[in-house]
Amino acid sequence: MTDQAETTRASRPAALRRTVTAVLEARHSGWTTPLLLWLASRVVSTALLGTVYGLATANGWHFASVRRDPSFATFSGSWDASFYRTIAEHGYPTVLPTDGAGHVVPNPWAFLPLFPGVVRALMTVTGASFWVAGIAVATLCGAGACVVLYRLVLAVADVRRARWATAFFAFGATGFLLQVAYAESTFLLLLFGALLALVRRRYGLVAVLGVLAAFTRPGVLALAVALAVHLVVRWVAARRAGAAAADGGDGSFPWRERLAVVLAGLVVAAAGLAWPFVASAVTGHPDAYLETELSWWVGFVGRQHFAPLTPWFLMAGRWLGPVGIVLVVVVLAAAAWFLRRRDVRALGPEVLGFAVAYVAYLVAVFLPQQSLPRLLMPVAPLGAAEVFTATRARALAWLVVGVGLQAVAVVLLWFLGYP
């Protein structure tokens, strides 16, 4: 046997080891695992949506016949997606629509422009309908959201918890929303990206993604709070380590980085507060956005004036009386207990700061109803907590519960109601 043949033969085990190593590295690279989870979850969600759509079509149920084109695409672009369609095809109204008494009624100003703008661009380039383009954008952004969520949890925890948190997110009760013509998956992609950039201390990217998220869905003010928490934590850590540490040294917090955090926070906060001013400027109505949002409350609690921190108590009191008020207090106490758990705090000040601020935002301004599960999707990183992932059996149980609840949600929220 020649020396060359011997060398070739000897190199085969080494080549095999390199191949195996490359596969394993790819598996944990932050791409393969979340994309496989996303793909499997789309099979589940599509099967659930398709089953309900098929039953509705076969039996002539009202929901399937209300559209002139009752296709699966239009079924996946139901409810609030109609407002996104109006924005994509016609823009925003310059005059607020009102009822006979002059009260503002639900209209597109409750929905922010980035998602329908991207869909409109895809419609223009491809000639696709809103339904097809909207589903395409939402589905691709859902894949991106899974990847970025995985990497975010990987940055603050480990591979095991990153995998489970992404699985809970993709297969959970609201997992089907990652492929319908809603703005949720676009918002979540941007939001998780901003939180990951914050953990990695890329403050300029936080600002860019935060501004984009602010014009996709409400709630980005919680990101500004997370920036403030990050600023305080790093400042205190730097003081303890010695404020005179060399620039870039362990524990140091250079002034240029402090300024970058402050500027990013101010930019994100300004973007998060901008839309009401835009709505007022375009319509000439000083409370255009607020009155538009309150128009959705009428069917639940009647016509109301907005007061922060009251919506949950207002809703519970109206439907359950004093028992409802007690129930809200219990729910809020349980949420506070959960957020104070050691395994939740172990996810880091950025994730925890955002989660606390976002829950506080929902309590302060949101009227709790069937949209609440959808609006809780931004706190998906908390799924990495050990209370959900401590053992394989426990994590599998939560995963099964999530899939079961998704089946219920597709029927109750997507077929009978709206999320």
Secondary structure, 3 states (H helix, E strand, C coil): CCHHHHHHHHHHHHHHHHHHHHHHHHHCCCCHHHHHHHHHHHHHHHHHHHHHHHHHHHHCCHHHHCCCCCCHHHHCCCCCHHHHHHHHHHCCCCCCCECCCCCECCCHHHCCCHHHHHHHHHHHHHCCCHHHHHHHHHHHHHHHHHHHHHHHHHHHCCHHHHHHHHHHHHHCCCHHHHCCCCCHHHHHHHHHHHHHHHHCCCHHHHHHHHHHHHCCCCCCHHHHHHHHHHHHHHHHHHHHHCCCCCCCCCCCCCHHHHHHHHHHHHHHHHHHHHHHHHHHHHHCCCCHHHHHHHHCCHHHHCCCCCCCCCHHHHHHHHHHCHHHHHHHHHHHHHHHHHHCCHHHHCCCHHHHHHHHHHHHHHHHHCCCCCCHHHHCHHHHHHHHCHHHHCCHHHHHHHHHHHHHHHHHHHHHHHHHCCC
